[in-house]
Amino acid sequence: MPSELLFDISGIDMSGVAASREEVGRILLQTGDMRHLDFVVWQDATLACGLGVKDVRADEFWVKGHIPGRPLLPGVLMIEAGAQLCSFLQQQKSVFDGFLAFTRCDDCVFRGQVVPGDRLVLLAKEVEAGRRRFVSRTQGLVDGKLVFEATITGMRI
């Protein structure tokens, strides 16, 4: 049975932009082929919850080899995209002033496929955050359907 969404997204304007690609790039250090968060649509005032987007392109590095003739976004890249949204939210808090490394992934479930041309909508919700470490839940949706979920732990290094 599918999980419930981390928060109600029905009131979020999906055409909004809370942080552009350029603004995301000023906070996240990942670039080029390893940037998997295109922009942030919405974030709450406390930065505990956010909604971001990864537009899955046909020219991405993995398309040719995963899986030839039927490209599927690798699950590890879905998780990375969610982790980048979690990190983006945490990095904006003054408590985190260094690089946040992805240190753990728990409770990960894949529920659907993501293919080139899809818009992967990412949700993140903080579970706990301290001076050096945070834990957040993340989910990914395509066309309103839950395709993955996981718990991400990050640590300042």
N, C-alpha and C positions, 0 to 999 in steps of 0.2 A: 504494500500500500504506500503511495507517495506521501512524503512529508508535507507539512504545511509550509508556506513561504515564511521566511524569517520575519517579515513585516508586511503590512498591507501596502501594495503598490498602486492600488486603484486610484488614489488621489494624486499620483505623481505625473507631471507633464513629461511624457517620454520624448518630447521634442526639445526639452530644456537642456542647457549646458551649464553645469555648476563649475566645471573645470575643463578647459579645452585640452587638446592634445599637447599644446605648448606648455600649458600650466601643469599638466601631469608630468611632463618632461623635466620641469624645474624641481620636482619633488622626488620622483623615482629616478634611480640611476640606470635602470635597464634601457638599452637603446637598440636600434636596428631590429634584427630578427627576434630578439628576446623581449621586446616591448609587447605585452599582450593586453594592455589596457589602453584603449584608444581615447576615451574621454569619460568624464563623470557627468551623469545626468542630474543627480540629486545627492545631497548629503544633509543629514540633520545638523542642527545647531551645535550639538555636543560632539559631533564627528564620531558617534558610536555606530551609526548606520549610514550606508551609502548604496547607490545604484550606479553602476558603470556599464560600459559597452565595449565589446570586442567585435568588430566587423571582420568576419572570416573571409579572407581573400583567396582567390585561385592561384595567386603567384607566391604564396608563402612557402618557405623552405621545405616543409614536411609533405606538401601535396603530392609530389612526384613519387615518393617512396612509401607513403602510408595511406592508403593501400593502392597500388597501381590499378588504374581503371575505376576505382571507387574510393576517392580520398575521404578519410575520416580524421577529424581533428583528434590527435592523440589525447587521451585522458589526462596525462601529465601536464599538457599545455592548458587544458581546462582548469586544472588545479592552480597552475602558475598564474593564469589570468585572475582567478579569484584571490589568490594570495597578493597579487599586485594591488588590487582594490583595497584589501585589508591594510596593506602596508601604506598605501596612499593616505588613507584616513588617519592612521596612527602617526605617520610622519608629520602631519599638520599640527599635532599636539606638541606643546613646548616640552613635555616630559621626554620626548624622543628627539635626540639631536645628532644621531649618527645613522649609519646604514642599518636597516632592519633586515636581518637574514631570516629566510624561511627555514625553520628548524624542525618542524614536525607537521605531519598530516594524519589526522585520525578520522574515524567514522566516515570514510569516503565511500560513496555509492555513485555509480554511473547508471543513469536511467534512460538515456537516449543518445542518439547520434548527433554530431555537429559536422556540417559539411561546408565547403566553400560556398559563399553566397549567403550563409546564415548570419544573423545578428545574434551574438551571444550576449544576453543581458545578465549582468552579474550583480548579485546582492551580497552585502557584507554586514554583519552585526557583531559588535564587540561583546565578548563574554566576560573578559577580565583584562585589565591592563595595569601594569606596575611600572616602576622606573626603567627596568631593562627588558621586560618581556610582556608580550600580549598574546591573548587567545581570542580568535574570532571565528564565527561560523560564516561560511560562504555557500552560495548556491548559484547555479547557472540555468537560464531559461532560454529556450528557442521557441518562438511563436507561442509564448505563454505556457509552454510545457517544461516542467522541471527535467533537466538533463544530467545534472550532477549536484552533489552537495558534499561538504567536507568541513572539518574543523581544522583551522590553521593556527600554528603557534609560530611566533616570530620573536627574535631577540636582537637587541641592539648590539652591534659589534663595532 
